[in-house]
Amino acid sequence: MAAKYRADHIGSLLRPAELLQARSDKQMGHGQLRALEDKHILRLLQRQKDLGLKIFTDGELRRLNFMSDFNDAVEGIDESDNLLRSWQAGGAGTSTQPSRVPGIVMGKIKQTQRLTQHELAFMKQRSPGDIKITLPTANQFPAIYYKKGLSDKVYPTHSAFLWDIVPIIKAEIQAVIDEGAQYVQIDAPRYSYYIDPKWRNYIKNEMGLDPEAALDEAIRADNACLEGAKRAGVILAIHLCRGNNRSQWYAEGGYDAIAEKLFGRLQVDAFLLEYESERAGTFEPLRFVPHGKTVVLGLVSSKLAELESQDQLKRRIDEASKYVPLENLALSPQCGFASTMEGNLLSEEEQWRKLKLVVDTANDVWGQA
């Protein structure tokens, strides 16, 4: 089946300064903040329409980061401690900083509210076209929220924690599809652990898991979340990320180590893949993508302000078409522009120029966005 949307984007968009300031204002009430979010989401929707995009998101403007909708919807996560992560900016060395929404699982996970119902309700009223809803993979949380000596008092293993999360994500996927979303994207940074030797060592030595067995379980967990979600006209997709925080990244390596298992087993319609730099390796692993599935090539950087060459994008699309038919390819930035609310190190206008490049290139290559 040919790709439905040729010009795609990962979902998150840069937050305006007014909204960032409002979030730090302890005096602002919930209703005032929601009204401010609404105002800026409407502006973002109009900009997406003006560019010629056919798939729309709210930019994740209501979230602190791409996965905070989960934190907001459950009990059992302690956010009082800072989890330090090592991030790297391409060639500029490493820096250690606390994650924006820290968390350690300290109690049994209990869902208290829906994750994205409020986001979708507004989008259904105001979106000028098809709606994409983004959700974090269930695999995200055991990898970063499980702390030995604390979490194991309630969950003896990472696996036990993971399978308590699966029903929550599964129910949310089903709900947003039933409520009218045309595109559900699962954001899955944890698969990058299996393509980078240092992170494979982390899985083995720090998490105490066999990397191949952990990869198998991760795929089973995502498939369990997607089970029964397929509907005519609805796209189920997964975005594979190497880290995206203030224009930094944490993992590198080609898809070779996971391609056969991941592309062959994951029950999705589309793979959104990062291919904007040499960190991603070659297109050769795409030979394992099953016939008829879509590959969205993330060739445009959401981290760097410099605008890519359209001719170079076309050459790379042509190269990828040696492994996946052109009709099954699409184009996007490699990641969101603001996986955390502080956003990457480029301006809003530079962000829109990047997205215009995606639309213009898609129109040139496929005759449609």
N, C-alpha and C positions, 0 to 999 in steps of 0.2 A: 504494500500500500504506500502511495506517495506521501511525503510529509505534508501535513495540513498547513503548518505555518513555516514559511521559509525564513522570516526574520523573527527571531525569538530573543528573550532576555531572561535572566535567571530570577528576577523578581524584586530584589531590594534596590531601592534608589536613595540617593543622598538626601539626608534630612535638612530642611532649611534651618538657618541659624535661629529663627524665631521659635521653632519647635524644640530645638535642643535647649535653648534657654528656658523655655517653659517647663521642660522636664526637670530642670534643676531648681525650679521655683517651688519651695515647700508650701507657699501660700495659695497656689493655684488649685482650685477644686477639680474634681474628676470631670464634671460637666464642661467646665471651661477648656480643659485639655482636650476632651473629645471634640468639641466644636472647632478647635484649632487644627486638630488632625483632619477633620472633615474638610476644612477649607483647603488645606494643602494637598490632600488626596485628590480633590476635584481638579486642582491645578495640574497635578501629575497626570491624571487621566486625560486631560485636554492635550497636554504635550505629547503623550503617547499617540493619541489620535492624529494630531497634526503631523507627526512624523510618518504616519502611514502604517503603524503597527496594527496587527489584527488580533493580538492577544494582550490582555490588560491585567495589571496587578495594582494593588494600592501602595506599592513600594515598600511594604512591611513597615509603614510609618507608625503603626500602633505598637510596634514591638521594640524592646530594648536591643534585641539581636535576633538572628534568624530562628532561634530555638526557644525564645523566652515565652512563646505561647504555651509551651508545655509546662514550664515552671509555674506560670500563672494559673494553670488548670489543675494542679495536683498539690496534695500535701505529702510530706515525707522528705522534701529537699531542704536542707539547711543552707541558706545563702549568707551566713554570717562570716564565713571564712573565705580567704582568697586562695584560689588555685593558680599557681604560677605556671605559665606556658612559655615555651621557648619559640620565638618567632624569628623569621629571617626575611630581610628585604633583599631582593635579588642582587647578590654580590656585595651587599653593604654590611655584612657581618650579622651577628645575632643580638637580640635584646630580650630581656626577660621582663614581663609585666603581668599584673593580675588580669585575669579574664574579666570582661565587663559584667557578666552575670555569674558570679561564682556559685558553686553548689556542691554539696556532699549529701548523698543519700543517707539519712539518719533514721528513717522510719519507713514502715511499709507504705508503698505508693498507693494513694487513694485519690481518685479523680473527684474534683469538687465542681467543675464546670467544663463546658466545651472549650476547645482550643481556638477555633476560628469562626465560630458562628456569627459573632459581631462583625468581623471583617467581611464575611460573605454577604451578610444582610445588607450592608451599605453598598457593596459593589453591585448587587443585583438591582438596586434602585438607580445607581448612577453610572455604571460602566457603559461606555459607548460600544462595547463589543464583547467578544468571548472573554471569560474570566479564568485566570490562573490562580490557584490557591497553592501556597508552598507550605510544606510540613517537614519537620525534622525526622530523620530516620530513627527508629527505635534503637538502633545500634549506637547512636551518638552518646547516649547517657551512661551506660556502663563503662565506656572507655575513659570518661573524664570525671564522672561523679562518684565512682566507687573508690573508697579509700580504706585500705586495710587497717584493721584495728578499730574502725568506727562502723563502716558500712556492713562488715561481716557479722555484726551483732544482730542485724535484721535480715540480711541476705547472705547466706553462707558462701555464695559464689557470684561472679559477674553474670553467669548464665541465669541464675534465679532472678536477679534484678531485671535482666533483659526481658524475660518472658512475662514479667508483670507489666511491662510497658507495652508490649505488642498489642494486647486487646484495646488499649486506649487509642493508639495510632490507627489501628484497623477500624475502629468505630468511627473515628473522625473522617477517615477517607470515605467510608460508606456514606456518612452524613452529608459531606460537602457535595458529593456526586448526586445524591438524592435531592439536594437543595438547589442544584442547577449549575454547578461549576463545570466548565467544559475541559479543564486541564488541571490535573493534580500532579504536582512536582514534589518528589521526596528529595530532600537535601542530605547528602550522605558523605561527609568528609572522612568518615572512619575507614573507608576502603583504601584511602591513601596510605594507611598504616602498612598495608600488605605489599606496596610497591616500592617502599623505601627501606633499605636495610637497617637503618638506625631504629626505625619504628617497628620493624619485625622483631628486632632484638628487645625492644621495649615490651612488646606483647609477650615474648617468651620469658624475659628475666624479671620484669616489673609486675606484669599482670599474671604471670605464672601459667600461661596458656600456650598450647601448640598453635603456631600461626595458621597452618593449613586447616586444622580443625576449627579454629576460631572463624576463619573465612567461610567455611562451609556453614557454620551456625549463623553467621551474619546474613548470608544469602537466604537461609531458611526463614530467618526472622522477618526480613523484608518481604519475602513472598507470602508469609503468613499474614502480614499487614495488608497486602494487596489482594488476598484471596476473596473472591466474590465481588470485587469492585468493578470488573470490566462491564462497560455499558457501550452501546453503539453511540458513536460520535464523541466519546470522552477519551482523552489522552491520559494515560498513566505513564509518568516519566520519572527518571532518577538522575540527579545531578551529582557527579563525582568531583570532589573538590580537594585541593591540596593545601587548604588554609587561606583565609582572606580576612585580614585584620589590619586596618590602617595601612593598606598597600603592602602588607607583609604576608609571608607564607611559612609553612612548617614542614612540608614534605615534598619530595621530588622523586622522579622516576617514571619510566614509561608504563603503559598498561600491560606489558607482556606477562608479568607474573600472575595476573588475575584475569586476563582477557577471556580465556577459554571457559573458565568456570562462570565468571560474572556475566558475560554477554550471552552465554549459552543457557544459563539457568534463571536469571532474574526475569520475572513475569511482568515486564513493562513493555510499553510500545515504543519508548524513545529513551535514548541515552544522551544526556547533555555532558559533553566531555571537554575538559580543559586542554587546549592545544595552542595557547598563545606564546609559549616560550619553549626553549630547549629542555626545560625541566620535564616536559610531557612525553619526550621520546618521539618515536615515529608513528606513522599511520598504520604500520604493518599489523598491529594487533586487531585492527578493525576487520580483518579477514574472519574473525570468529563471530561477528555480529550476524545473527540469523537473518535470512532473506525476508524482506518486508518490514523490518524494524527501522526506525528513524535514528540517525546519528546527528545531533546538533553540534556542529563544530564550534567550540569556543575559541575563536581565532583572534578576537579583539580584546585587548587587555582592559580590565576594569580597575587595574591598579595604577597604571601609568597614564599621564595626561597626553603624551605624544600620540598623535593620530596615525593609525596604520595606513599603509598604501593600499588602495583598492586593487591595484594590479597584483600586488603580492597576495592579498586575500584570495583573489581569483585563481592564482597559481596553486595555492595551497588547497583550495576546494577541488581543483582539477586533480591534484595529487591524491587526495583522499578518495576521489571517485574511482581510483584503481582498485579499491578494496570494498567500497560500498557504492552501489549505483547512484548516480547524481540525483535521481528522483527520490531517493531515500535520505538525502542530506539536507541540512538547513544550517543557518549561521546565527551566532550569538556572541556576546561578550563571554569571557571564560568563566566569570563568576558574577555575583551581584556587586553593586557599587557601594553597598553599605551592609555587610553581613552583621556588623555591630553598628549601633546608632551613630557613632562618631564618624563613620564612613571612611572611604579611601581618600588618598591624598590628591584629589583633583577637584575642580570646581563643578558646579551644576551645569554650566554651559559646556564644559569639556565632556561631561557625561552625556549630554544631549547630542553633541557632535559625534560621539562614539556610536550612539544608537542610530543616528541618521546614517552613518556609514554602513551599519548593518543592514538597514532598510534599503539604501541605495544599491548596495552590492547584491542583495537578494533579488531586487528587481532586475538588475542587469543579468544575473546568472540564470534565474528561473522564470523571469517575467512576471513575478508577483512577490509580495511580501507575506 
